[in-house]
């Protein structure tokens, strides 16, 4: 059971890394939209303003997730790696499907 929880934590960490990487990529994508806009006048100003705002939202969201997740991951990682009995949870099998004793 301990190995399953350890694997779950590893998968969760990888998913978090993917989310942060995606948000970083998406922010750069919006920055490129702002810089590559070929419109003129007010339309260009509107596209640049919108793209800049979207890029900032991605940056802020990534920073917020990273800060929030860092707190919880430290606790979870310590519990999973330090004491195999720390996460001693009951098996969640359906009683009828368990092998008879």
C-alpha positions as CSV (number, residue, x, y, z in Angstrom):
1,X,0.0,0.0,0.0
2,X,2.9,2.3,0.8
3,X,4.3,1.9,-2.7
4,X,0.9,2.8,-4.2
5,X,0.7,6.0,-2.2
6,X,4.3,6.9,-3.0
7,X,3.5,6.4,-6.7
8,X,0.4,8.6,-6.4
9,X,2.5,11.4,-4.9
10,X,5.1,11.0,-7.7
11,X,2.3,11.2,-10.3
12,X,0.8,14.2,-8.6
13,X,4.1,16.0,-8.6
14,X,4.6,15.3,-12.3
15,X,1.1,16.6,-13.0
16,X,1.9,19.8,-11.1
17,X,5.1,20.2,-13.1
18,X,3.1,19.8,-16.3
19,X,0.5,22.4,-15.2
20,X,3.3,24.9,-14.3
21,X,5.1,24.3,-17.6
22,X,1.9,24.7,-19.6
23,X,1.1,28.0,-17.9
24,X,4.6,29.2,-18.6
25,X,4.2,28.2,-22.2
26,X,0.8,29.8,-22.5
27,X,2.0,33.1,-21.1
28,X,4.8,33.2,-23.7
29,X,2.3,32.4,-26.4
30,X,0.2,35.4,-25.3
31,X,3.3,37.5,-25.2
32,X,4.1,36.5,-28.8
33,X,0.5,37.3,-29.9
34,X,1.1,40.8,-28.5
35,X,4.4,41.3,-30.3
36,X,3.4,39.7,-33.6
37,X,0.2,41.6,-34.0
38,X,0.1,43.2,-37.5
39,X,-3.1,45.3,-37.0
40,X,-2.9,49.0,-36.8
41,X,-4.3,51.7,-34.5
42,X,-6.9,51.0,-31.9
43,X,-7.3,47.3,-33.0
44,X,-3.6,46.6,-32.4
45,X,-3.8,48.4,-29.1
46,X,-6.8,46.3,-28.1
47,X,-5.1,43.0,-29.1
48,X,-1.9,43.9,-27.4
49,X,-3.8,44.9,-24.2
50,X,-5.8,41.7,-24.2
51,X,-2.8,39.5,-24.9
52,X,-0.7,41.2,-22.3
53,X,-3.5,40.8,-19.7
54,X,-3.9,37.1,-20.6
55,X,-0.1,36.5,-20.3
56,X,-0.1,38.2,-16.8
57,X,-3.1,36.0,-15.7
58,X,-1.1,32.9,-16.7
59,X,2.0,34.1,-14.9
60,X,0.0,34.9,-11.8
61,X,-1.9,31.6,-11.8
62,X,1.4,29.7,-12.1
63,X,3.0,31.6,-9.3
64,X,-0.1,31.1,-7.1
65,X,-0.2,27.4,-7.8
66,X,3.5,27.0,-7.2
67,X,3.3,28.7,-3.8
68,X,0.2,26.8,-2.8
69,X,1.5,23.4,-3.9
70,X,5.0,23.9,-2.4
71,X,3.4,24.0,1.1
72,X,1.4,20.8,0.7
73,X,4.0,18.8,-1.2
74,X,6.6,19.3,1.5
75,X,4.3,17.8,4.1
76,X,3.1,15.0,1.8
77,X,6.5,14.1,0.6
78,X,7.9,14.0,4.2
79,X,5.1,11.7,5.4
80,X,5.3,9.3,2.5
81,X,9.1,9.0,2.5
82,X,9.8,9.0,6.2
83,X,7.4,6.6,7.9
84,X,5.8,3.7,6.0
85,X,3.1,3.6,8.7
86,X,2.3,7.3,8.5
87,X,-0.3,6.7,5.7
88,X,-1.7,3.5,7.1
89,X,-5.1,3.7,5.5
90,X,-7.8,1.0,5.3
91,X,-8.2,-1.0,2.1
92,X,-11.1,0.4,0.2
93,X,-12.1,-3.0,-1.3
94,X,-15.8,-3.9,-1.5
95,X,-16.3,-6.6,1.1
96,X,-18.2,-9.0,-1.2
97,X,-15.3,-9.0,-3.7
98,X,-12.6,-9.8,-1.2
99,X,-11.2,-13.3,-1.0
100,X,-12.7,-15.4,1.8
101,X,-10.6,-15.7,4.9
